[in-house]
Amino acid sequence: MNTELNSIKGKKVLVIGDVMLDTYHIGNVKRISPEAPVPVVRVTRTYNVLGGAANVARNLLGLGCSPYVVSLLGNDHNGNTMQEMFADLGIRNELFHTEHPTITKTRVIGNSQQVVRLDFETENECLNEETEQKLLDAVKRALPEVDIVVISDYGKGVCNDTVCQQVISASAGQRDKLGEIPFRNHHHPQSERTFSRFGNGCEK
């Protein structure tokens, strides 16, 4: 495993997929709310972490790679926060704004136990043709510069069949670049799709 990890150091990696913002509110619980039978968490610390495909890029950076992220963001505060986090880490990206909110997972932790998770996202988000083409154009622009292509699909809409098929087909011309089989979220119905029909040896 160490040999495999060392082999990707210094590689330029294109990551296309669903980026998310993970927000954590950490605190203490000392009483139950008088409004409902739920704990009251007195928040003492809040922080943000890159999630989804953005976390994949951050991990690749930690392995000594140079990630380049192509994805979608909402035109909102959390989207701005993510862009600032990418900038702070020096992760190159091409992020397109949509009318949907930035996918955000907010976790409330009380006494070291997760109390609740709040998901901010649009269910069953579908790409329109214009946005889909922007993503594909960005991928095609990046391909000549990268060594590896990663498709990181959490079933949130970026990696639909058309995008996956065209990214894999475009990478097939430079076959050694398709170094990662797409990630699938097995809790999402789309995870039942197989990549075997996309050809080029990409099979889940």
N, C-alpha and C positions, 0 to 999 in steps of 0.2 A: 504493500500500500504506500509506504514512504517513497519508494522508487517512482510509483505512478504520480504521486503528488509533486515530487521534485521535477518530473518531466514537464509539468505545465507552468513552472515558474517562468516569469517573463513573457508568457504568451498573452496576446491580445484576444480578449474574449467578448464576442457580441452576445448580449442577453436580451431576448425579447420575451415579454410576458407581463403578468399582472403585478404591478408594484402596489405596495400598501404601506400605510403608516401604523405602527403599533404604539399605542400610548398607554402608559402605566400610571395609575394613581395608587400610591402606597401609603398605608396608614395603620391606625390602631382602632380596635373595637372595644368599647367599654360599656356599651348599653344598647338596648333595643329601641327602635324608633317608636314614639307614642302615636305616630300616624298609621303605622302598619307593622306587622310582625317581621321586621327586617332589621339587620344590624346597622348601626350608624358608624360609618368609617370617618374618623378624623384624619384627613389627608396631611401627611407630613412631607411627601416627596412626589414629584411628577417628572416623568421623563419620556422621551420618544425614541423609538428604534425603527430602523428600516425593516419592512416586512415583505413577504412574498418574493417576487423576482428581484426587488431591491435588496433584500437580504442575501439572495444568491450572489448578487454583484459584490456586496460587502464581504462575503466569505471568500469570494475569488480574489478580491483585493488582499485579504489576509494571507492568502496562499502565494502571494507574489505575482499575481496576474494583473493585467491592465484591462478592467472591464469597461464595456461601452453598452449603455442601457437604452433600449428603444421601447417606449410604452406610452400609456395615457395617464393624465392627471386631471382632476377637477380644477377649475379656475377659482380656487378658494384658499382659505388660510392654511389648511393642512397640505394642500398642493405646494404652496410657497415654502412651507416648512420642509417638505421633502426635497425641494430643489436646493434649499440652503444646506441641507445635510449632505446631499450629493456634492455640492461645491466644497464644503468643508473637508470631505474625504478625497476630493480630487477625482471623483468618478465622472467620466464623460457621459453625456446622455443626450438623447433627443426625445423630449417628452411633449406630447401634443395635448392641448386642453380639450376637454369635452364638456357638454352641458351637465354631465353627471358629477356627483361629489367625488372627491378623492376617497378611495377605499380606505377606511380607518377602522381599526379594531382597538377599542378602549377597554382596558381591564382594570377593575378595582380590586385591590388586594388589602385585606384586613387581617392583622395578626398572622401574616404569612400564608393566608388562605385566600384563594380567589373567590370573591363574593359574587361578581357578575361580570359579564362581558357585553359591551355595547358595540354593535356592528353598524357602521354608517356606509351604506353602499346601495346601488340600484340593482335589484334582482333581475336576472335574465337580461342583462345589458347586451344589446346587439350593436355591432359596428355598422355604421352607415358606409356607403361605398366610398365617400370622400375620405373619411378617417381611415378606412381599411387601406386605401391606396397610399395615404401618407405614411402609414406604418411600413408598407411594403417598399416604398421608394426609399425610406430611411435605411431599411435593411440592405437593399441593393447598393446604396451608396457606401455603406460600411463594410460590405463583404470583402472588397479588395484589400482592406487594411487589417483584417483580423485573421487569427489562426484557428479559432474554435467558435462554433455557434451553439448557444444553449437556448432551448425553448423551455420556459418555466411557466407552466400553465396551472393556475389555481381555479380554473373554471369561471372566471369573472368577466370574460368577454373579449379579451385581446387576442387570444389564440384560438380563433375559430378555424373551421376546416380549411377555408380558403387561405388564410394566413399561414397555417402550418404547412399546407401542401406547397405553397409557393416558396416559402422560406427553405424547405427541404429540397425542393427542385433546384432553386438557385444555388444552394450549397453543394448540390450533387456535382456540379461542374468543377468544383474544387473539393473533391470527395473527402480528403483528409481533414477538412475543416469541420465536418459534421461530427464533432467529437463527443457530443452528449445526446443521449436519447431524451426526449422531452419528459419533464416531470408531470405526473398526474396526481391530482387530489382525489384519492379513492373514496372520499365522502361526497363527491359531486357526481351527478348522473353522467356528465360528459366524460368521466374517467373510464366509462365502459368502451369508449371509442378505441379502436386499434390503429396503430400507425402502419400496419402492414400494407394497408391499401394505398399508402402514399408511395410505396416502392422504395428503391434505392437502399434496401437493406435496413430501413428504419422500422423496427417492429417492437411494439410494447409487449 
